[in-house]
Amino acid sequence: MKSSLATAAEAYARSLKRLGVGSIFLTAEGIRAWESLKPAEVAVQVPVPRSTEAHEPLSQRSAPISRPALPPTPAATTAASGIDSEHAVAFNPTGDKAADMARLKEMILKCEKCPHLVKSRTTPVFGVGNIDADIMFVGEAPGADEDAQGEPFVGRAGQLLTKMIEAMGLKRADVFIANVLKCRPDMPPGAPGNRKPTGREMETCLPYLKWQIRLIQPKVMVGLGATAYEGLFALQKVTISSIRGTWKDFDGIPFMPTFHPSYLLRNPAPQQKRLVWEDLLAVMGKAGMPISDRQRGFFLEKK
């Protein structure tokens, strides 16, 4: 028979899942503190994070923040996926970020959790950039170019993303770029293009991305396209046009969804570029970056 504390804990976990929270990291001290709580205290002692923030004008969306204060990383933790614990990834951080990222990369390169992807891939795509980055970009999955080169966003969409990052006054090496899915989704032989990752594939791979986020601890995250949002937020079905430009909360980190660069390749009108640029201006402001008058004027109609 379950204790009343266990029942309360399960109820709290279900409330977190409804908000799209898939992992809780507890230190040994945190576990002892949890165990000491009375059931009635659980709901009031542990804050439930907000899942969304209302639309705000750009001028109000740019208040800078500091790097989020995450709880200390335990000596040994299992990070669950955003959907269930079946795909949990056991990882033991040491506190040496560079070494931990190198070990995580080795785990991803050797991963065989999805046999059909292992069979068709050239190489998993870990991610690239600064492991101390303030800003992290997240896409959906590698394409053919990325699968061949082992680096995210190197095709036409990636070249456009690089230009967007440079317009922010940064270099690719200043940010970190990763995908929800680390392997290219398999395609029928000879079929052109790329396919969207399945929910099952994203569930399986998400723990790796969560560990990357956990280790990097960015100030701000940018989600590129609806699939990136769905992968991170418990497979919530959305249209990117309905959520872009609206701050979300991902495990305490401000998250800005915006159009994927491939969308701008298909819709290159200045008005569409301006929408994405407004999102990136908000990201710059949230990260505490300076914004010049010239940058504020990008893609505006000339009077």
Secondary structure, DSSP 8 states (H G I E B T S, - for coil): ---HHHHHHHHHHHHHHHTT-------HHHHHHHHHS-HHHHHHHS----SB-----GGGS-------------SSEEE--SS-GGG-EEE---S-HHHHHHHHHHHHHT--SSHHHHHH-S-----EE-TT-SEEEEES---HHHHHHTSSS-SHHHHHHHHHHHHTT--GGGSEEEESSSS-----TT--S-----HHHHHHHHHHHHHHHHHH--SEEEEESHHHHHHHTTT----HHHHTT--EEETTEEEEEE--HHHHHH---HHHHHHHHHHHHHHHHHTT----HHHHTTT----
